[in-house]
Amino acid sequence: MPRSRVVGGPQLRKKLKRAPETIRAGVAKALDESILDVQRRAVALVPVDTGNLRDTLASKQAIGRAEKGMRVEFGLRTKTLKKRAYYALFVEYGTKGYEPGDKRRSGTDAKGKTRWQKVNKRVAPRPAQPFLRPAFDQARPGIRLRIRKALGEAVRKAGGANWEDARLSGTTISIGKSE
């Protein structure tokens, strides 16, 4: 599955760890709302054949929170989810087709050497049907707005009092760079 992250996020999280709890709570709430927005959009955009992929992405296990809410993840995070919807990558990016006689990678042997298998029947290519990246792209402006708003409200509540060592100025934040 494609993964996106906040560039500058580790520095921001480091600074937020030194910030008062009220500030961290506001940012955590904004991140939680944002990841739910991405999930809602991805579920709406995913192509439906059997509904399995849609239901897998809509499950509560598809969202993970760590570092007291300062880190959120969405996708096929657990072994169970990966097993249930292993083909999500094929839907997002499409597949290559094969003609009879072509060689297709079939795995690796015990020594780590790649094994190849001859294809007997034609395998049609499948076009890409992106759903996760467009969902994130649609949600990106709202994510930025929520985080900025949460930080602004938290600083106003704190009254700007003695927050010099945890100040966010100078931290470059770019949301949506691919890993």
C-alpha positions, 0 to 999 in steps of 0.5 A: 500500500502506498504510504504518506508521511509528514516531512518534518514530522519527527522534528515536530513530534519531538517539539510537541513532546516538550509542549504542554499536554493541552497542546498535544491533545489538540494536535492529537484530536486534529490528527485523529479527525484527519485520518478518519477523513482519509479513511472515509474518502478512501472507502468511498473511492475504492472500486467495489467488486465483492466489497471485501477491500472496502469493508477491510479499509472501513474496519477500525483495525485499519487505523492505528494511533501511536505516540499518544496520538502524535502518529496516526496510520491508515491502511492494511496495518495488521497481518489479518488485514493484509491477508484479507485484502492482499490485492489492494496494491494490484487495484491501486497500481494495476497489473502487467499482463502476460502472454503464453511463453512469457516467464513470470517470477514465481518466488525464490528458492532456499538459496535466495535465487529467483525462480521463474515459471513459464506462462501457459495461458494469457493473463490480461493486464488490469488497469490501475484504479487508484483510491488511496492516493486520491483520497489522501490528496483530497484530504490534504488541505483539510489536514493542514488546516486542522493541524494549524488550527489546533496549534493556534488554539493551543498556543492561544489557550496557553497564552504564549506563556513560556513555550520558547523551548517547544516553539514550532518556528523553524520546523518545516512541515510538508504533508503528503510526501511519499515514503 
